[in-house]
Amino acid sequence: MVTLTHLKTRAEAAAAGTFLAAGLLAATAPGALAATPAAPAVVRPSSAASDAYTVAPYTAVNLRYGPGSGYQWMSTLQFGHTYTAYCWVYGETVVDNGYRNNIWIYTYGGRGVGVGYASAVYLRGDERAGLPASAQC
């Protein structure tokens, strides 16, 4: 079995992150995980993802570098505006105002911000903020 202590290149480390997220690789090195070990692995959409969707927040919502509150804040999506979304991913479960959801939307936050993740709990639409099931990252 390959462990994180045996990884030597960035490519191997990137591949290991994918396998770690899937539970197929054991992290055995001390300090092998990032500072937010409870946060899920960041999933970026494939270069083939060309569909774009529109999402609208119910309220101001944090845009983060990954699908969970343990990831660094990038910007805030504002109520009353619409944003371009590309895909959705499972991440940290968010509970607010009686809603519970673990789906995060990979969203363009605007010029100078770039793309990040917003919890679908705060976006209009169904549990995937109106994105189709096939739009999974």
Secondary structure as a PSIPRED ss2 file (coil, helix, strand):
# PSIPRED VFORMAT (PSIPRED V4.0)

   1 M C   1.000  0.000  0.000
   2 V C   1.000  0.000  0.000
   3 T E   0.000  0.000  1.000
   4 L H   0.000  1.000  0.000
   5 T H   0.000  1.000  0.000
   6 H H   0.000  1.000  0.000
   7 L C   1.000  0.000  0.000
   8 K C   1.000  0.000  0.000
   9 T C   1.000  0.000  0.000
  10 R H   0.000  1.000  0.000
  11 A H   0.000  1.000  0.000
  12 E H   0.000  1.000  0.000
  13 A H   0.000  1.000  0.000
  14 A H   0.000  1.000  0.000
  15 A H   0.000  1.000  0.000
  16 A H   0.000  1.000  0.000
  17 G H   0.000  1.000  0.000
  18 T H   0.000  1.000  0.000
  19 F H   0.000  1.000  0.000
  20 L H   0.000  1.000  0.000
  21 A H   0.000  1.000  0.000
  22 A C   1.000  0.000  0.000
  23 G C   1.000  0.000  0.000
  24 L C   1.000  0.000  0.000
  25 L C   1.000  0.000  0.000
  26 A E   0.000  0.000  1.000
  27 A C   1.000  0.000  0.000
  28 T C   1.000  0.000  0.000
  29 A C   1.000  0.000  0.000
  30 P C   1.000  0.000  0.000
  31 G C   1.000  0.000  0.000
  32 A C   1.000  0.000  0.000
  33 L C   1.000  0.000  0.000
  34 A C   1.000  0.000  0.000
  35 A C   1.000  0.000  0.000
  36 T C   1.000  0.000  0.000
  37 P C   1.000  0.000  0.000
  38 A C   1.000  0.000  0.000
  39 A C   1.000  0.000  0.000
  40 P C   1.000  0.000  0.000
  41 A C   1.000  0.000  0.000
  42 V C   1.000  0.000  0.000
  43 V C   1.000  0.000  0.000
  44 R C   1.000  0.000  0.000
  45 P C   1.000  0.000  0.000
  46 S C   1.000  0.000  0.000
  47 S C   1.000  0.000  0.000
  48 A C   1.000  0.000  0.000
  49 A C   1.000  0.000  0.000
  50 S C   1.000  0.000  0.000
  51 D C   1.000  0.000  0.000
  52 A C   1.000  0.000  0.000
  53 Y E   0.000  0.000  1.000
  54 T E   0.000  0.000  1.000
  55 V E   0.000  0.000  1.000
  56 A C   1.000  0.000  0.000
  57 P E   0.000  0.000  1.000
  58 Y C   1.000  0.000  0.000
  59 T C   1.000  0.000  0.000
  60 A C   1.000  0.000  0.000
  61 V E   0.000  0.000  1.000
  62 N E   0.000  0.000  1.000
  63 L E   0.000  0.000  1.000
  64 R E   0.000  0.000  1.000
  65 Y C   1.000  0.000  0.000
  66 G C   1.000  0.000  0.000
  67 P C   1.000  0.000  0.000
  68 G C   1.000  0.000  0.000
  69 S C   1.000  0.000  0.000
  70 G C   1.000  0.000  0.000
  71 Y C   1.000  0.000  0.000
  72 Q C   1.000  0.000  0.000
  73 W E   0.000  0.000  1.000
  74 M E   0.000  0.000  1.000
  75 S E   0.000  0.000  1.000
  76 T E   0.000  0.000  1.000
  77 L E   0.000  0.000  1.000
  78 Q C   1.000  0.000  0.000
  79 F C   1.000  0.000  0.000
  80 G C   1.000  0.000  0.000
  81 H C   1.000  0.000  0.000
  82 T C   1.000  0.000  0.000
  83 Y E   0.000  0.000  1.000
  84 T E   0.000  0.000  1.000
  85 A E   0.000  0.000  1.000
  86 Y E   0.000  0.000  1.000
  87 C E   0.000  0.000  1.000
  88 W E   0.000  0.000  1.000
  89 V E   0.000  0.000  1.000
  90 Y E   0.000  0.000  1.000
  91 G E   0.000  0.000  1.000
  92 E E   0.000  0.000  1.000
  93 T E   0.000  0.000  1.000
  94 V E   0.000  0.000  1.000
  95 V E   0.000  0.000  1.000
  96 D E   0.000  0.000  1.000
  97 N C   1.000  0.000  0.000
  98 G C   1.000  0.000  0.000
  99 Y E   0.000  0.000  1.000
 100 R E   0.000  0.000  1.000
 101 N E   0.000  0.000  1.000
 102 N E   0.000  0.000  1.000
 103 I E   0.000  0.000  1.000
 104 W E   0.000  0.000  1.000
 105 I E   0.000  0.000  1.000
 106 Y E   0.000  0.000  1.000
 107 T E   0.000  0.000  1.000
 108 Y E   0.000  0.000  1.000
 109 G C   1.000  0.000  0.000
 110 G C   1.000  0.000  0.000
 111 R C   1.000  0.000  0.000
 112 G C   1.000  0.000  0.000
 113 V C   1.000  0.000  0.000
 114 G C   1.000  0.000  0.000
 115 V E   0.000  0.000  1.000
 116 G E   0.000  0.000  1.000
 117 Y E   0.000  0.000  1.000
 118 A E   0.000  0.000  1.000
 119 S E   0.000  0.000  1.000
 120 A H   0.000  1.000  0.000
 121 V H   0.000  1.000  0.000
 122 Y H   0.000  1.000  0.000
 123 L E   0.000  0.000  1.000
 124 R C   1.000  0.000  0.000
 125 G C   1.000  0.000  0.000
 126 D C   1.000  0.000  0.000
 127 E C   1.000  0.000  0.000
 128 R C   1.000  0.000  0.000
 129 A C   1.000  0.000  0.000
 130 G C   1.000  0.000  0.000
 131 L C   1.000  0.000  0.000
 132 P C   1.000  0.000  0.000
 133 A H   0.000  1.000  0.000
 134 S H   0.000  1.000  0.000
 135 A H   0.000  1.000  0.000
 136 Q E   0.000  0.000  1.000
 137 C C   1.000  0.000  0.000
